[in-house]
């Protein structure tokens, strides 16, 4: 018979029941383990308790008599003692259902561990975001949400090791936990955690910030954790997850503004929304015809000796919805996207367009030099020089008429490689200028090794040079340095006659700024050149 075959096959631990739950047969192992007897009703056996992984009581009828279940896992407790985790397999015959038992402790333990790992970081014991938000919602109250970042975590890791950096993290976390035992903590990243403090009545955020930033010692070595703290004070009916987002936004604002303690303000959300819009628009625009929304503004550069126009700097401009977006907003985004070379090549096309317009006006512009700002991300592209030269050939432009400007800060990383590229570009005829000089690392040792042709004094040293004796000292030192290196120097941001006279008196070679002209659209620059006929009729090279 089929029943005999099943009994022999599964003789280890089983029992069989009818459709009302009456026990029809019991294996010796099932009798010993569960105390079941023939004629017992599995639905009414009081010494057995069934639970699930959440330790909730299960209905025996649902477990044993369900027709749609072939396999399940349960926790079985006898006389409310230790729970055994079992897998039940159901085999049906015409007049009985066989319930086969096998151990499931390891499977359940692994599953429960995986669930726990999805909820809680095993190294710090901190909740992950979803579990964190869920627990906050259970409190049904408003509070203060903080986002704490250890700004020098990576630096500590590099100088010492990752273990020391983690000790610093745990020390900062411990300080917060000691101050606010009722707070709920969440892991955000390797160097950052979030905190929810249910009651803010007695909260002194500045005192907390100072406590977190206090120095501490490990194995005789002192550490300064350099904490950034962004926070948001909840209002009634605030969504907790949005509150957490706001605290995180404040932390990002902390880092961008070089501040270390910042409360979220609605203006920040608008700034981030604006930033997201800019990034989205850029992604779309960079894959279209650039001339539809980008254009180059040309700012005149004059020789101080003759006051003649000698060229211009090409400044990229971008319009969104008819409004200009500041370059310091969109240029870093384009650089990070790897698309900055598109704007450089576009600038070259616009220079050709300008020269053609000047030619139509019978203006000889052969002695003009045009400066283009170059990003270090472009130079690090092994094909940069090739792309640049191909575009110049396509646009019938001589490299000798192109000046490539790089900021000091762009030279810090990969100095040797960058310098080798600059040497190669100089050999092709390009002029290399160091832009915004004095605002970067300004290392004399770098300048001694660097191959460049010209220095540009940043406007920060020009704007108040007439009134500020300290700025005069710096200005004069930069000019003296350029002279000693036998390099011409450009002063940018010159807006007043006194500034121009001062720069000329100190030996500055070229002037750029509103004193002569603001940056002009291409047709406006042509008009500027036409009005400045002395620059191309009487220029003495």
Secondary structure as UniProt FT lines:
FT   HELIX           2..9
FT   STRAND          14..17
FT   TURN            19..20
FT   STRAND          22..26
FT   HELIX           28..34
FT   TURN            38..39
FT   TURN            42..44
FT   TURN            46..47
FT   STRAND          48..51
FT   TURN            53..54
FT   HELIX           60..64
FT   TURN            67..68
FT   STRAND          71..78
FT   TURN            79..80
FT   STRAND          83..92
FT   STRAND          97..103
FT   HELIX           105..119
FT   TURN            122..124
FT   HELIX           129..139
FT   STRAND          144..150
FT   TURN            151..152
FT   HELIX           153..159
FT   HELIX           162..179
FT   TURN            181..182
FT   STRAND          184..189
FT   TURN            190..191
FT   STRAND          192..197
FT   TURN            201..202
FT   HELIX           205..213
FT   STRAND          216..218
FT   TURN            219..220
FT   STRAND          221..223
FT   STRAND          227..233
FT   TURN            236..237
FT   HELIX           240..256
FT   TURN            257..258
FT   STRAND          261..263
FT   HELIX           266..285
FT   TURN            286..287
FT   HELIX           290..292
FT   STRAND          294..303
FT   TURN            304..306
FT   STRAND          309..320
FT   TURN            321..322
FT   STRAND          323..325
FT   HELIX           327..337
FT   HELIX           340..360
FT   TURN            361..362
FT   TURN            366..367
FT   STRAND          369..373
FT   HELIX           376..379
FT   TURN            382..383
FT   HELIX           384..394
FT   TURN            395..396
FT   HELIX           399..401
FT   STRAND          402..407
FT   HELIX           408..411
FT   TURN            413..414
FT   HELIX           415..427
FT   TURN            428..429
FT   STRAND          431..437
FT   HELIX           444..449
FT   STRAND          454..457
FT   HELIX           459..461
FT   TURN            462..467
FT   HELIX           469..484
FT   TURN            485..486
FT   STRAND          488..492
FT   HELIX           497..506
FT   STRAND          510..512
FT   TURN            514..516
FT   HELIX           522..531
FT   TURN            532..533
FT   HELIX           534..537
//
